[in-house]
Structures are given as C-alpha cells and as structure tokens.
Amino acid sequence: QVQRALRALTIPLERLHIMKGHMMQAMRRGLGRHTHSRATLKMLPTYICATPDGTEKGDFLVVELCQSQVRTLLVTLFGDGNPSPQMMYKTFDMPEDIMQGEGEALFDFIAQCLSQFLADANTPLEHLPLGFVFPFSCRQTQLNKAELISWSKGFSCKDVVGRDVVQLLQSAINKQELSHVEVVALMNDTVGTMMTCSTEGRPCEVALVADKGSNCCFMAEAYLVETAEETSGRMCINTEWGRFGDDGILSDILTPYDECVDEESFSPGEKRFEKMVGSLYLGEITRHVLIALAAEKALFTGSSVAVLKEKGVLTTHQVLEIISTEEGMVVTKTTLEALGLQPNEQDCSRVQQICRAVVSRAATLYATGLAAVLSYMCETRDMDQLLVNVGVDGELYQGHTRFEEILQSVTRLLAPECVPTLLPSTDGSGRGAAMVTAVAVRLEAQRREVDKVLAPLRLKHDDLVEVQALMRREMELGLGQETHANASVRMLPTYVCHTPDGTEQGEFLALDLGGTNFRVLVVHVTEEGIRMASEIYVIPTAIMQGTGEALFDHIIDCIVDFQLKQDLMTHTLPLGFTFSFPCQQVGLDKALLLTWTKGFSASGCVGQDVVQLLREAAERKHHTGLKVVALVNDTVGTMMSCGYEDPKCEIGLIVGTGTNACYMEEMRNVGTVEGDEGRMCINMEWGAFGDNGCLDHIFTSFDKVVDEQTINPGKQRFEKLISGMYLGEIVRHILLAMSDKELLFHGNPSPKLFTKDIFKTKFLSTIELDGLALRQIRQILQDLELNASYEDSVLMREVCHTVSVRAAQLCAAGLAAVVEKMRENRGLDRLSVTVGVDGTLYKLHPHFSRCVQRTLRDLAPNCTVKFMPSEDGSGKGAALVAAVACR
C-alpha cells in the first residue's frame, strides 16, 4: 500500500514533458488578445519594463501587505551599484477583523502604519516615492494602476474587488496628511523577488516563489504581450500559474489525496496547480496520505488516528522538519506522538518516505513550470541557448535542503537548452519593491529627457496641415509663368500627355540612370503583356565625378555591350531614357540638366540637353542605331509602369535614396507651356520644397547639422527630411545628442558613431521590424561597436521610429496637396486615384507605407487613394513612354 501511494506521488519524465508543453500553450493563450479571457494562466502584464542598472539612487518607501502583517521599509540606494542598500523597516500586526472587514478600513490601517513608521524614522518631508507589494491577482493597466481581480490567503475585504488598489492606498495616505508620499508602483511578491536578484551581477529575468502560494514571473518580449499597449522592449509578466490545471489538464496526475485537499479548501476546483505545490497545502496532502494508509492498516495499527481527520493538524513546516534534519526519525516520532499517535519505527520510516515524496513532487512540478517559462523565453528570443538568472524565494525553497537540487536537475532534463542560475532572494519582496520604484523613477526622469530631445521631430496634425498648404502654394507658384522662377517646387513639364491605354505594342530599348548602378533593358510589349531582359552596369566614382563626355561614352559602351549580348546590333529600336536628375524639359526628347544630385558631379553637363549629350556620345562611338524618343525621370516611369496595369494611376511617387512625385495636371493650369487642352504629367521635383526657407520651422537642430554636412547645403531640403540617403544620419546625430545627455550607452558612445554615414538607413528598417528580438537589435549595434543594454535597444527603436514616422507623415502631407489639387481641378466631390510608387524606403521599411497611407486619409478625407507598388517602374516605364509616344 505504501509503494502504491509513493507511485501515485511520482510523475514519469514523459508526463512532465507533456505538462511542460501544456503550460507553454497556456502561456501563449494567456498573452493573446483573443484567447486571454479563456486562459488558465492569466499572464498579467506588470508594466515593469526594465530591471535595475545600478544607477538608481535616493530614498524609497515600501509598504508590503503580508499574510497577517503590514511591513514598512525605507530603502536608501546610492547609485553606485551597491547590492546592499541601507534599509530601515518595521512590521505591524494586523487585526484579524480587518482582513475580512471593510476595504476602506484595510487601507486606512496600512496608511496609519506608514504614518507611524515615518514618524519613528524621522524622515525629511521631501518627495518619497512608494512601492506597494500587494500579493493578490490584479489587472494592471499601468505600473501605478491595478484593479483587484480576487482576494486569497484569508483576505475578503468588502468593496475592493474591481477597484484600483493604488488609488485606494493613495487616498488613505492623503487622509494621513502625507502629501509628500506618492504611490509610484504596485507589484506582487514574485516581481519583488526578481527585482532584488537583479542587483546580483547579470540582470535577473525570472522569479519563482515557492511559498504558501505559488507563482512565477519573467521578462517577456513586449510585442508578444497582446493584452498591453507596450510593444517595445520587454515586460515583466506575472504568470499567476497557481491556476494552471483548473481546466482539467492535470487530472491524470491528481491523486485521491489532492482531490480530498481540494474538496476541503475554500475554493474547490480552483488553483489546482498551487494546491499540489504550495506550502499551504503540502501538510494537508501528507495528512490525507496518512489517513488512507492507516485505513488500509499500513500505518499506526492498533492506535486511534481520529486526530488525523482534523484539518491543519499537520503543517508543511513539520513535514519539512521531518525530511530536512539529520535526526529525521527522532523528529518524526516526536511530531507524531505530539498528535497523540503511537508510531513504531516502521511507521516513522514510512511517514518520512511519504513526506519526502510529497515535497519532491512539489519541487518536480515547480521545475516543470520553470522549464516551460525558460523554454518559452529561449524560443521567443530566437536563441540557441538561454543563460538566465532566476530569483527564488519562499518557505519551501528555504526549508527543504534538496529543493534546489531537484529544481536544477529536473529543469535541466526538461529544458536542456536553458542554463538557469538560481539566486536566493534576500528580503525579496521588500527590497525588490524599492528597486521597482527606483527604476520607475529613473525611467520617468529619462522619459522626460527623451521626450524633450524628440519633441521637435513629433509633428502634430496642425503641423502637417500647414505643410500641405505650403506645398500647395509652392505648386501653384511652380506652375505659374511669372512665379515659376521663384518657386522651390519646380513643377517641370514632362511633355508626357497620355498614360498607357493597353493598345501599345512593339520592341523598345530603355536606359535607367539614377545612381551608381544603371540598367539597360529591352522591353517587348505585346497583347499578352510585357517581357523584359536587362543588365546592370556600374558607374565608377571617377566617371561620376569626371567629365560629361567620359560619363556618356561609358553609357554608350554599356548599351553596345548589352545589344551585342541580346543580338540587337542590327535593330534600330525606339529608346526611352529614365534620367533621375532635375531637368527642365522642353520637349519629350529634349531636357536641360538643372543640377546633379546623388553624388554625381560630371562636368560640362549642367544646362545642357541630356538627350543631345547621349546622341553625341553615340556619334563619337560610331553607334548609329540609337533612336531616343523620350526622356523621363524615374517618377514618371513609375507612374507609366503602373498605369499600364491600372488606368487610374495618374500619380508617381519615389521614396528611396531620394524622393520625388509627378502627377497629371490640367494643361490650362500649366503656365510654362502653351496650350490649354488635355493634361500633362508634371515632374514636381518636390525634393527641393523648402529651399526658399518656408519649411525652416520644421527643421530641427539635427536636420540642420545633416544638411550642413552634405555636398549641397541648403538644397533639396524636403528630400533631406524624408529620403533614405539622410534618415540614418539624422538618427546618428540624435543618438550622439542622447549619449551626450547620458540617456544612451551610459554616456560613452563608440568612436565609430562619430563617423559620417556609419548608421545606414537600412538599419532603421531592420530595427523597426515587428517582433524583432532585442538581442538582434543589440547585434546591429554591436556591429557598430556600441555596447548597448536592452534599455538602449528599446530607446534606439523609438528614435528610429520617430524619424521614420516624421518622414512618412511629411511625404503624406505632400501627397495630400497633390490629390486635393487634382480633385479641385476636376470639380469632383470625391477623387478616386492610384499612386504608382517605388523606392526602397517605401517598399522595404516595415511601417513607412502604412504610415503614409494612414496620414494621407487623415489629411485628404475626400480622396480615395490606392497605392500600387511599381514592378521595375523606372525601366519599364521609360519603354512605355516611348511606346505611348510611338502610338
């Protein structure tokens, strides 16, 4: 019978693996927005998003509501990383009637204890932040806002469930005229344990409390916590795992003894896991095993066991004494005789075995829960191996000599990819609460400074409406014959007067020149669609910055090479030339270069007809089969490419290395070209918007520094706020400013960060990816030799997000001016139009496109705008301009 009882209390390893999997599933459900309400593990957000970094300093109050006591502490931190702060504390016994009385009376009593403690401690009347340890299930919505879900541990005060306990305590404190005391943070004892152990070297990211109740908390990736607003960094989650198994998932390992304990509890059917592991219940489980064995005549034969029918006669403390001391047999005999039993030596030995089995099962289940948490952390952080500190506290951990050994060995079996270091908590909940409060105060001060730095980059709705109005004004000036010369938005006619209608057919060559690489294409336009072949050629820096003749000779050499490879040397094909630099177009095949951008500075080209320069190079190279019929910029090419798929596409947008837009304007409004009939595509060259100073109020100190360090200071100012060539530099200067204020990298940035262009815009796209683990962000930063903490990584993401959101909003404000003008031009109540869009920033950044679209809906509510990503716009588009021209 004894062996059968021991087997019932022993769980096979394969069953522990299954249980671990179930717990991980329950954790995921508890974190999910749509599954949370049905989950047994509530996975409550604590809004604690950082662990101590050792710089916290000042005086902090703590009030801890214990089993039947109120504990008050005054903790002084020195900001030098000292793990042993100065502490004063006092404990007050709580009258039992308060635990079951009115809620107001409970909080008044706590505030009175605090008032007396402060009077005895003779503290100065300066601002004192307070951390409140409240070891009950709460629904937290902020660090200092928490509604009580349910009482436990003998408490049942009226009118508290569903109310904000922080506010109740603050009101009671105010009644005591302690106006200098502010409740800053609320947490439970598990969180306090984790925060205490975070002062021991490496941050502690998990805590386990093995006490009367049972719980665990850990630092989860914040983006996975769908029930909270936070999306950056990490957040401590209070698992409330005591309820695991309330859905019946543990029924196959529950013993008849567990069922008896559950039936006799205050809450049958609830907290099934806690009732198997909590020290409040282990004495009771042992008592029911002894009752069953005595009934089977396997124990205490010949003596009355009626005393064992009495609830609470055998405590967990006694069970731990029986198995944890060298004089175990003597302690067992003494304990049983004190109950009025008459045990023989065999009885004592068997009782020891039973006690050991009950406590070992509890330790094994704790290890299974811990393994589930650790494996979940390792999996969600995308790590091969997790090295982590685990803070441990509670009566069971402290009172059982083999608890830690079992915890370590079983965790290792169930989660071999995780290496936990167990740290015993010293005064966990009290000192930990002070740490939580200190971190909250530090982060709040940091937040104020961060907001001050980023405020100029955060544009309000009114700012964007003003930018939209300014863009509209500059557009009108650029279109006017008299005002064109003074406009910052040049509004250049392209002589493209039609978009594709689907009847175009034939074979066309296309050139696409817009950066260090350029492409030559052959495009076959048929009834079935478009087929293309292309090749990319590099333009060496020496040629980009040499003579114009050398540049265009190089282009012709590449065209000849391509035609040879494609067997096209005998063909004379119409050629469309995408030339992505500001030009004044005076015909479809005639365009005067206004200025070089993007690092080009070839001499003898500005003011010249680009098409003629290409034709002259062809003559020098004796290449007679070149028939240039159209020159367009990449924006027009993008519009034409998308226009082939969607006839409503009448706007082209590029947001990549640079930025620009074009759209179909009514000819009657184009004062710089004769004729009033029909429409013409206008190349806005909006990158220069603001060059006349109209956007100076939008420019921040960071923008000014970036502008001054470019090859064209004071030029292309709108582009320098939006495009990929500059966003990384803006971020770099913000990081330097924040580091200077000791908000980042502890004030010690890597020398590499002082290098121009070291922070690439592609880093913004990577860092802002949803679900990107902070570890991966740290890796990006480490490549720049920046030793970033997790908090640094969170702040980095915020800086990148702020810069890219502003860029997207400004882009949308420009587009809003365009679509509203088109709507008014056509006398429509509502305009439906498609924007053909290209560029790496728009296409590859994880949030840029959504932000542009959202902001545009807000600024131009009377326009329905569809965005169509261009597939090979600038190349295919040039061929289509040529095809439309030939048609």
N, C-alpha and C positions, 0 to 999 in steps of 0.2 A: 504493500500500500504506500509506503514511504517513497519507494522508487517511482511509482506511478505519479505521485504528487510532484516529485522533483522533475520528472519528464515533462509534465504539464507546464512547469515554470521555465522550461528550457526551449528556446526558439531556434530551429535549424538555420544555418547560414543562408541557404537558398531562400527561406521565407523572409529573412532580413533584407535580402536583395530586392525581393518583391515589394516589401514595405517601403524601402527607400525610394523605389520608383513611384509608388503611390503618393508618397509625401512630396516628391518633386512635382508631380502632376497637380497636387492640391495647392502647392505654392504658386504655380503658374495661373491656376484658376483664381486664386486669391488676389493676384496682381492685375488680372484682366478686367477691363471696364465692364464688359457684358457678363462675365462669369463670377465676379466678386460676390454678388449677393447670395449665390448658391454654394459658395466655397466653405469647407470646414475650417481651413486655415485663412483667417481674415486678412493676414498680411498688411497690417495697418501702417500707413506712412507716418513717420515721426517728424518729418520736416527738419531732421538733423542731417545736414548735407556735408559736414566736414568734421574731421577729428582734430584734436589739439596739435599745434605745430611747435609748441614750446615758447611762443612769444606772448602768450596770454598773461596779462598781469592786472592786479587790482584786488579789491575786496569783493567777495561774492557770498550772498546768503543762500542757505539751502533749508528747505522745510521738507521733511520726509515723513509720510504717513505710514507707520509700520503696523504690525499686527494689532497691538493694543496700546501703541505709544505714538507720540509725536516727537520727532527728533529734529533739533535745530542746530545748524552749523554756520560758522563764519570762517570762510576759507580765503586765505591771502596767497595769491600767485605772484611770482616775482619776475616772470617773463624771461627767465634765464634757462628754461628747460628743466628746472629742478623738479624731479618726480615726487618730492616730499614737501608739499606746501605747508604753510603754517595754518593750523586748524584749532578752532575752539568749538566745543559742542556741548549740548545739554539735552537730556531726554526727559520728557514729561509723560507720566502715565495717564491714560485716557479712561475716564469713567465708562463703564460698560453701557450705560443707558444712552450715551452719546452715539455709540456705534449703531444703535437701532432707532435713534430719535429723529429729530428734525434736521434737515440738511443745513439750515442756517446756523443751528447750534453747533454742528460739527466744525464749520468754517470759522465761526466766532471763536471756538475753543482753540483752533490752530493759530489764529491771529493773536489771541491772548498769550499763548505760549511764546510766540515770536516776539511780542512786545516785552515780555518779562526777560527773555534771553538777551535782547538788545540793551535793556536797562542794566542787566547784570554785567554785560560785556563792555558797557560804557563806550559804545561806538559813536563816532562823529556823525552829525546829521547831514551827511553828503549822500548823493545818489547811490543806492545799493541795489544792484540787480539781484533778483532772486530766482533760483531754480526750484521747482516743485516736483518732488518724487511722489507720484500717485500710482500705486501698483494695481490699477484696475483697467479693464478694457475700455479704451476711449477711441472715439472717431476724431482724429486730429485733422484740422484743415490749415493750421499754421503751427509754428513752434509754440506760440502762446495762445492757442485757441483749440479747445478739446471738449467734445461732448461725451459725457459718461454713457457707455453702452449698457453696462450691467455691473452690479456690486458682486463681490465674492468675499471669501475669507472672514465670514461672520458679520460683514457690514450690510446694513439695509436701510440707510438713512433716506427719509422721505424727500420728495420734490428735488431730486438731484439728477436722476436718470434723464438723459436727453438734453441736459443743460451744460453750459460752458463752465467747467470747474475752475478754470483760470480766472474768469470774471467773478465767480463766487468768492474765491480766495482774495482777489484784489479788493472787492467791495468790503470784505471783513477787515482787511488790513487798513483800508481807508477809515473805517469806523474807529480803529485804534489810533487814528491821527498819526499814522506812519507814512506821511506823504512822500518821503524820500525812498520808500521801498517799492520797487516795480517788479511784478512777476514777468520775467522775460522768457522763461522756457518751462515746459512741462514734459516729463518723461516718466517711464516706469523703471523699476529697479534693474531690469535687464540692460536697458540702454545705459544706465548709470555705470554698470559693471564694465561695459565695453569702453566707455569714455575714460574710466580710471586707468584701465590697462593700456590705453593709447599713449600714456606718458612713458611707457617702458620701451624705449627704442623705436622699433618699427611700429607704425600705426596698428592698433587693434581694430579688426573689422568684423569680428563675430563675438557674441557673448552668449553664455549658457548659464542659466540659473537653475540649479538642482536643489530646490528648497521645498517648503510646504506645497507651493505651486511649482509649475514647471514652464519654462519659456526660453525662447532663443530670439536674438535679433542679429541682423547682419547688414552690411553696406551693399545695397543692390544698385545696379545700373539704373539711373533715374528714368531713362526713357522707357524702361520696362514697367515702371510703376504707373499704370494707366489710370489709377484712381486718384492721382495727384496731378497738380498743374505743372510741377517742375519737370523739365526734360533734359537738363544738362547735369553732367557730373554723376554723383552717387547720392543715394538717400538711405538712411538707416530705416530698416523695416522691422517692426515688431510682429513676429510671425503669429503670436497667440496660438502656438501649436498644441496647447493643452486640449483643444477641441478636436484634434485630429482623431478620426475614428468615430465621430458622432454620426457618420453616415453608414456605419456598419462595416467599414472596410477592414476593421481589426477583429471581426467576430470570430475568425478561425484561430486566433491566438488568445482570445479571452478565456480564462479558466472559470470554473464554477465559483472559485474564491473571489475573482474580480466581480462576477455578477452579484454576489452577496454584498460586497462593499458598495457597489453602485446602488443597489436597492435601498441600502440603509443611509445613503448620502442625502444631502439637502436637494440635490438636483439629479435625480435618476436619468440615465440616458445621455447626460451631458459631460463634457470634459473627460471622455473615455481614456485618452492617452495620459492625461495628467493623473488619473486615478490608478494608473499602472506604475507611474514613476515618481509622483510627488511624495515627499516625506510625510505629508499629512495622512497618507493612505497606506504606507508600507507596513506599519504596525498592525493595521486592520486586516490587510491581506494575510499576514502571518497568522493572526488570531484565527481567521476562518480556515486556514490550512490545518491548524492545530485542532480546531473543533471537529473537522472532517475526519482527521486521523484518529482522534480519541473515540469518535463514534464507531470507527472500524476496529477498535481495540488495538490500534497500532501504537498508541501512546497513553500514558497515565492510567494503565489498567489498575483497577482496584481503588482509584481515588475519584472524588467528585470533580467534574470540570464545569460545573454550573457557572463559576466565575468568568469563564471564557465567553459566555453568552452576553456579557456586559460590554457594550460598545466603549472603546477607548481605554480598556484596562491594560493593553499592551501598546506602548508607544514606539515610534520609529527610533527614538533616542535609545530605548532599551535594546531594540533589535541591533542597532549599530554597535552598542557596547558588547553584546554577545559575540559578535563576529570580529570585532576590531581590537580586542585586547588579548594579551598572551594568556591571561587567566580566564579564557573564554568559558571553560567548563564550570569554574567556580562562579563566575558572573551569571551563567545560565541557571545554575542550581539556585543561587540566591534570588534571582529575579522570579523564577517560577514558584519558589517557596513563599516569596512575599505575596504572591497571588493566592496562596492557600493550597497550591498543588503539592503533590508528594512525588517528585520525579526520581527515577533511578538513573544510573549512569547512562544507560542506553537511551532513555528519554532525553537526557541533556544533549547527548551526541546528535540525536535525530533533530532536536529543536535547532541546534546550531546549523545543521545541514539545511533545514528549511529556511532559516533566517538568511543564510548565505545565498540560497537560490533566489529568494525574493529580491534581495538587494542587487545581486548580479544581473538578474533580468532587467531591473530598472536601469542599471548602468549600460547594459547592452542596448536597450531601447533609446537611451539618450544618445549613444554612439551612432545608432541608425539615423536618428533625426539630424545629428550633426553632419553625418556623411551626406545626407540629402542636401543640406544647405551648402556644404563645401563644393559638392559636385555641381550644383546649380550655379554657384559663383564662378567656378572654373569654366563651365560651358558658356555662360553668358558673357564672360570676358574674353572668350576665344583663346584660352591659354592651354598649353600642353601640360603645364604643372602649376599648381597654386600653392604658393608659400604664404601662410597667413597666421597671424596671432589671434588666439581665441581666449578671451577673458572668461574665467569660470568662478562661480560663487555659489554659496548655498550650503545648507545643513548637510546634505548628502555628500557633496564634494568634500567638505571639511571633515566629516565624521567617519568616512569609510576609507580605510587605508588603501584598498585595492580599486577604488572608483576610477582614479586617473589611469591606472594601468589598463583596466578593461576598456575605458573610453578610448585610449590611444590605440590599443591592439585591434578592437573591432572596427574603429574608423578606418584604420589602415587597410583592413580586409575589404571593406565596402567601398572605399574611395581611394584607391592606390595612387591616383593622380594628384592627390592633395597632401600637403605636408603641414599639418597644424602644429603650432607651438602653444601649449596650454599655459596661460598665465593666471596664477591665483590672484583674485581681486583683493586689494587692501581697502577696506571700507568702501566697497564698490559703489553702492548707490549714492551715498552722501558726497564723497569726493567727486564721483563721476558727474553728479548733478551740477556741482560747481564748475566742472570742466565744460559741460554742455552750455552753461550760462556764459562762461568766459568766451567760448568760441563764438556764441551768438553775438555777444557784444563786440568782439573783434571783427566779425564779418559784417555787422551793421555799420561800424565805422569805415570799414573797407568799402562797403557798398556805396556809402555817401561819396567817398572819394572817386570811385569808379564812375558813378553817375555824373559827377562833376566833369570828369575827363570826356565822357562820351556824349554828354548832353548836346553839344553843338552839332553832332552828327545825326541826332534823332529828330527827324523832320516831322512837324505836326501837319495836320490836314490843311490848315490855312497856308502854311509854307508852300505846300505842293500846288494849291490853287493859284498862288502868286506866281510860281514858276511856270505853270500852264499859261497864265495870262501874259507873262513876259515873252514866252516862246511864241504865242500868237501874234504879239506886237512885232517881234523881230521877223516873223514870217511875212507879215504884211509889208514891212519895210523892205525886205529882201525881194519881194515881187514887184515893188513899185519902181517905175523907170527913174524917177527923180531921187528916190531914197535908197535904191539898191546899194550904192557905193558905201553908205554908212551903216549898213546892217551887219550884225555879227553872224546872222544865219543867211548864207548867200543865196539860197533858193535858185540854184542853177538850172536853166532849161536843159533837157537831155535830147530833145528832138525825137524822143520815143513817144509816139502819139497813139499807139494801139497796143493792147495786150493780146496774147495768142488767142485765136478762136477755134483751134483744132484742125484747121484745113492745111496748115503748113506741112510741107514735105520737102525732102531733099537731103543732101550731104553737106555739112558745114564744118569749117575749122573754127576753133576757139582758142584764144590765149587768156590766161588768168594770171595777172601780175598784181600782187598786193602785199608781198612780204619777201622774206629771204628766199622762199621757195616759189617757183612759178610753174604753171602747168600748161601743157599743150594738149588739146583734145581734138578728136574727130567725132562729130555727132551726127548720127543717122536718124532723121525724123521721118517716121512712116505712119500709116494709118493705125498700125498695131501699137505704136508707142515710140519710145526713144531708146536707141542703143548708143553706147559711147565706148571709146577707148582713149586712154590718156597716159601721160607720163609726166613725172615731176622732175624738174631740174633745179639745181641750186644756183643761187647768185652769190658769188663770193663777196665778202665785205669790201674788198679792194675795188671791185667793179661797181658795187652800190654807191661807193663814195668817190669814184674816179670821174672819168669824162662821160658825157652823154653818148658820144659815138661808141665808146667801148661797151657801154651798157646795152645799146640797141643792137650792136654787132653780135654780142653774146646771145641776145634773144633770137636773132635770125639763125645763128648756128644751131641753137636748140630746136627751132622749128624744122630746119633741114634734117637734123638727126631723126626727129620724130617722123617726118614724111618718108624718109628712107625706110625706117623700120615698119611703117604701115603701108609701104608700097604706094605712096600717094604723090610721088615727084612729078608724075605726068599729068596730074589733075590740077586745074585751077578752080579752087573752091572758095565760095564766099566766106570771109573770116570776120568773126565778132571778137572784139578785143575788150576784155574786162580789165580796167585800169583803175585801181582803188586808191586814187590820189585826187585831191581837189583840182578840178579843171573847169574852165569856162568854155562850155560847149557852144560852138557857133554853127553847128550842123551835126547830123547824125554821125558823120565820119570826119569831123573836124573839132578838135578840143585843145585849148591852150592850157598848159600846166600852170596852176596858180602857185603852188608850193609843194615841196616834197614833205612827206611825213614818214613815220615808222622806220627811222634810221637811214633813209635814202638821202643822198645829197649830190647826185651826179651833176656835174657842171654842164652849162650850156643848154639846159632843158626848160627851166622856168620861163614862162612867157611864150614858149614855142608850141607848135601844133604837134602833139604826140604821135598822131597817125602819120604825119609827114616825116617825122624822125624815124619811124619804123619803115616807111617806104624807101627813104634814102639809104637806110642800112641794107635793105634788100637789094637795092641797086649796087651798092658797094660790093655786096657778096654775090652779085650776078644771079639773084634768085628772082626770076621773072614771073613765077606763077602765084603771086600773092595779091589777093583782091580784098582789101579791107573795106567792108561796107558799113560797119558800125563800131563805135567806141562807147562803152558803158562803164559805169563803176559797179562795184560788187553789189551795192544795194539794189540797183536797177536789175541786175542779173538775177538776184534773189527773187524780186517781185515777178519777173518774167518766167522764171523757172516754176514758181508756184502757180502763176497764172495759167500755165499750160494744163495744170491739174484742176484748178478751181477758178472759174471765170470771175468770181467775186474778189479775187486777190488784186487789190489796187494800191497796196502799201508794201514797201520793202523795208526791212529793219535788219541792221547788223549790230550785234553786241558781242564782240570778240576782243581781239587785241586793241582795235579802235571801235568807234561806234558812229553810225550814220543812219539816215532814213530817207526814203523817197516816197512820193505818192502821186496819184493822178489829179492834177489841178485843172480847173476850167481855164481854157485859153484866154477868155475875156479878162481873167484876173492877172495874167502874166504880162506885166507891163514892159518887160525887157525883150519881148518877141512880138513881131507883128502878127495880126490875125486874131479873130475872136471866136472862131468856130472850133468845136470839139474840145479835146483835153490833151494835155501834155504831161508826161512824167517829170516831176521836179526833184532834182537831187538837192536835198536841203543843205547838205554839209553842216549838220547840226552840231558836230563836234566843236565848232568854233563859237557856239552860243555862249554868250557871257564874256567874250574877248573885249567887249566895249565897257565892261565893268558892271553890267546890270545884275550879275549874279554874285557880286562881291560879298553880300550879306550871307550867302550860303557857304562861302569858302571858309574853312576852319584854318587854324594855325598849321595843322598837319598838311592840308591841301596846298597851302602857300609854300611850305618847305619842299614838297614834292614838285610843285610847279617850277620853283627856282632852280632845281637841280636837273631839269630836263634840257634837251638841246634847243627847245623853243619856248622859253619862259614867256608867260602872258598869252600864249596862243593855245588853241584847242582846249579851252578851259572846261567846257562841259564834258568833253571826252575824258579829261583827267579826273573827273568825279565818278565816271561810270565804267570805263572800259578796263579790260583785263591787263593792259600794259601798266596800269597805275595802282590798282587796288592793293596789290601785295606791298607796294611801297608805302601806301597810306597806313596799312596795318603795321608795318615795321616801325614807322615813326610813332604810332600810338603805343606800341609795346615799349619803345625806348622811354617815352614820357611816363608810362606807368611804372616801369622799372625805376626810373629816377625818383618816383614818389614811394618806392618800396612796396608797391602793390603787386609786383610780379618778381619772380626769381630772387626773392629776398633782397632786391635792390642790386643784384650782381648779374647783369646780362652777360652773355658770352661776347667776346670782342667781335665775333662773326656777325652779330646783329647790327653792328655799325657799318657793315658793308652794303653799299647801294645794290638794290635789286636781288639781294640774297633770299628775301622772302617772296617766293613766287605766288602769283595769283592762283595757280593750280592747288596750292596748299589750302586756300580758302575753301575750294570745292571739296577737298578731301576732309578737312576738319569739320565742315558743317554737315557731312553725311549723317542722316538719321541712323541711330543705332551704332555709330562708330564708337568702339570702346575707347575709354580714356587712355588705356595703355597704348593704343595705336596713335593717338594724338601725341602722347609723350614721345613715341618713337620718332615722329616727324620732327618734333622739337629737338630731340637728342641728335638728329642728323645735322641740326644747326648748332650743335654743341651747347644747347640750352638745357640746363638741368632743371626740369620743370616738375613741380609737385602736381598731384591730382587737382588741387585747387587752381594752380596756374593753368592747367589744361582746360578747366571749366571756363576760366576768365578769357583765355585765348579764343575759345569758341565764341564767347559773347562778343569779343572785339571783331572777329571775322564776320559774325552775323550782322552786327551793327553797320559795318562798312558795306557789305553786300546788299543789305536791305535798303540803305540810302541810295545806292546805285540803281537798284531796281525801281524804287519809287520815283527817282528823277527821270529815268527812262520812260516810265508810265506817264509822268506829267507832260513830257514832250509829245508822246503819242496822243494823249488826251487833246492837246491843242490841234493836232493834225486831224483826228477823226471828227472833232466838233466843227472844224472849219469845213471839212468835206460835207458834213450833214447840212450846215447852213448854206453852203454853195448850192446844194441841190434842192433846198427848200423842203427838206424832209423832217417829219416829226421824229422819225426813228431811222437811223442808218444801220444797215447790216453790211459788214465789210470783212474781208480776210486780210491778215497781215502775213506776208511771207517773211520768215525770219531765219537768220543764220548767225553763226558765231559761237565760239567755244564757250564763252561765259553763259550765254543764254541756254545752250544745249547741255552743257556738262555740269553746271552748278546745280546742286540738289534742290534749291529753293528759289532761285532767281526768277525763273519763268512764272511760277505760281504767284510770286510777289508782284511782278509786273502786271499780270492779268487781274489780280485782286484790286490793286491800286487803280488800274485803268477803269474798272467797273465803278469804282467809287467816284472818280473824277469826271467820267463821261457816262452818266447813267442812261442817256438817251441813245447810246450806240451799242449795238451787239457786235462784238469784235471776236472773230475766230483767229487763232494763231496757227499757222501751218509751217512746221519746220521744213526748211528747204533741203532737198537732197541734191547736193552738188550744184547749188544755185549759181554761183558766180561763173562756173564754166559752162554749164548747160544753158544758163540764162543768156550769156553772150551769143551763143549759137542761135537761140530762139529770137533774139533781137534781129540778128542777121536774117533769119528765116522770115520773120514778120516783114522786115524791110523789103526782102525779095518778093514776098506776096503782094 
